[in-house]
Amino acid sequence: VPVAQAAVTDLVPSHQSALALSRVSAVSQLAVVVGPAAGAFGISLLTGLGVADVGGRHMRCVFAASAAFAAIVLAAQYALGGKPEAAAADEVVPEETFTDAEISPEGKRLSDALPLSTAATTLAQELPGAKSVAKSDRITQWALRAVAVAVGWGLTLSMATYCLFGSAMVGYNQSALSINFSIAAAITVVTQLVLFPKLIAKLGEHLVCALGLTLSGSGLLAFSLLRVNPIHRIVYLLSRVGNALGDTACATLVARSSDGSEARARNLGAIYSVRAGARIVTPLLGAWMFELSRNAAGRFPGVLPYAAASLLTAVLIPVPLALKSFEDRKSRQARAGKEIMDKRNV
């Protein structure tokens, strides 16, 4: 997934990065739903054809088919691949091709929006405050990784820990849990394909990330307290919508705030590693906190992990908004370098 995210941001124009990342996320979520169904269909097909399941032959055939499909996709990528449209961002662009409206526009990475000459970049780095701006870039990446941890924890609480919570506190059986997860997966795909691009166009990445954190965090706490359906299920699904928005917006901000394709690939890989680590640790933490609060005296047993994740998410809501000010400072620095360059050329 991080390789695909890094590649897609290089293959599309910079102002379409958010849309491309949302499609990658939607397809990965869709695969979680379609993959098991396709595997079950393959096993049923082999059984219907009379192929004996000796030594797990059916399962090996399913894995072989999956590997063959991956090889076909890889071969098609190399056969149909061309020069990325966004490659022009790494080339020298004449200054007269830029207007004031194109300098640091919403939805574009600053490194793409300001492809200045090496001299202008050097001048910008020598301006007062340049070191603090460079430091803010590092802070930006670490702050977004913290956001990724909160989003990842929210997802595990909505899935792994929710199996415990839903059955013990809401009265769901296995069938009801499966229906809930299937509906949530479908809504997640629709959110990333339809809702996310529209919100990005109207609000921008920073506000959408803050909105996603707000919906996710408040939803986690709300559905852990409201245990009567249909209110519980509606709030649960709203929380999953917020999680999808926050997850994709966070990845978009990582790509946008990275200077160059190498930094972008490195930072997207780091953010995905952080999310994967959160999804390994937080199920254990969530289960422990759930059992701890489940057996404690109180009006809302089992609420502890959801309250803790909601609090962490609430603390991080201002982060994407603060990062906007960092980008504004970087934009002003780049403009100042360009102005000095223009004066020297006069």
Long-range contacts (C-beta under 8 A, 24 or more apart in sequence): 1-28, 1-272, 2-265, 2-268, 2-269, 2-271, 2-272, 2-273, 3-265, 3-269, 5-251, 5-255, 5-268, 5-272, 6-255, 6-261, 6-264, 6-265, 6-268, 6-269, 9-86, 9-255, 9-261, 9-264, 9-268, 10-84, 10-86, 10-87, 10-261, 10-264, 11-84, 11-85, 11-86, 12-84, 12-85, 12-86, 13-85, 13-86, 14-86, 14-89, 14-107, 14-108, 14-109, 14-112, 14-113, 15-105, 15-107, 15-108, 17-107, 17-109, 17-252, 17-255, 17-256, 18-107, 18-196, 18-197, 18-200, 18-205, 18-248, 18-249, 18-252, 19-197, 19-200, 21-248, 21-251, 21-252, 21-255, 22-192, 22-193, 22-196, 22-197, 22-200, 22-248, 22-252, 23-192, 23-193, 25-192, 25-244, 25-247, 25-248, 25-251, 26-188, 26-189, 26-192, 26-193, 29-185, 29-188, 29-189, 29-192, 29-244, 30-185, 30-189, 32-185, 33-182, 33-185, 33-186, 33-189, 39-66, 86-112, 89-115, 90-115, 90-260, 90-261, 91-115, 92-117, 95-338, 95-342, 103-331, 103-334, 103-335, 104-327, 104-331, 104-334, 106-204, 107-200, 107-201, 107-204, 107-205, 108-256, 109-255, 109-256, 109-257, 109-258, 109-259, 110-256, 110-257, 110-259, 110-327, 110-330, 110-331, 110-334, 111-258, 111-259, 111-260, 114-331, 114-334, 114-338, 116-334, 116-337, 116-338, 116-341, 117-341, 119-341, 120-337, 120-338, 120-340, 120-341, 121-337, 123-337, 123-340, 123-341, 124-333, 124-334, 124-336, 124-337, 124-338, 125-337, 127-333, 127-336, 127-337, 129-329, 129-333, 130-333, 132-329, 133-326, 133-329, 133-330, 133-333, 136-326, 136-329, 136-330, 137-257, 137-259, 137-326, 137-330, 139-326, 140-253, 140-257, 140-323, 140-326, 141-254, 141-257, 141-258, 141-267, 141-270, 143-319, 143-322, 143-323, 144-250, 144-253, 144-254, 144-257, 144-271, 144-319, 144-323, 145-270, 145-271, 145-274, 146-316, 146-319, 147-209, 147-213, 147-246, 147-250, 147-316, 147-319, 147-320, 148-247, 148-250, 148-271, 148-274, 148-275, 148-278, 149-274, 149-275, 149-278, 149-312, 150-213, 150-216, 150-217, 150-246, 150-309, 150-312, 150-313, 150-316, 151-212, 151-213, 151-216, 151-243, 151-246, 151-247, 151-250, 151-275, 152-274, 152-275, 152-276, 152-277, 152-278, 152-279, 152-282, 153-278, 153-282, 153-286, 153-309, 153-312, 154-216, 154-217, 154-220, 154-239, 154-242, 154-243, 154-246, 154-309, 154-313, 155-243, 155-247, 155-279, 156-278, 156-279, 156-282, 156-283, 156-286, 157-220, 157-282, 157-286, 157-305, 157-306, 157-309, 158-184, 158-220, 158-236, 158-239, 158-240, 158-243, 160-283, 160-286, 160-287, 161-283, 161-286, 161-287, 161-290, 161-305, 162-236, 164-287, 164-290, 164-302, 165-224, 165-290, 165-302, 165-306, 168-294, 168-302, 169-224, 169-227, 169-301, 169-302, 170-227, 170-229, 170-232, 180-233, 180-236, 183-237, 184-236, 184-237, 184-240, 187-237, 187-240, 187-241, 187-244, 188-240, 188-241, 188-243, 188-244, 191-241, 191-244, 191-245, 192-244, 192-248, 195-241, 195-245, 196-244, 196-245, 196-248, 196-249, 199-245, 200-249, 200-252, 205-249, 205-252, 205-253, 205-256, 205-320, 206-253, 206-320, 206-321, 206-323, 206-324, 207-320, 207-321, 208-245, 208-249, 209-245, 209-246, 209-249, 209-250, 209-252, 209-253, 209-320, 210-317, 210-318, 210-320, 210-321, 211-242, 211-245, 212-242, 212-243, 212-244, 212-245, 212-246, 212-247, 212-249, 213-242, 213-246, 213-313, 213-314, 213-316, 213-317, 213-320, 214-242, 214-317, 215-239, 215-241, 215-242, 215-243, 215-245, 215-246, 216-242, 216-243, 216-245, 216-246, 216-313, 217-242, 217-309, 217-310, 217-311, 217-312, 217-313, 217-314, 217-317, 218-242, 218-310, 218-314, 220-306, 220-309, 220-310, 220-313, 221-303, 221-306, 221-307, 221-310, 223-306, 224-300, 224-302, 224-303, 224-306, 224-307, 225-300, 225-303, 247-275, 249-320, 253-320, 253-323, 257-323, 257-327
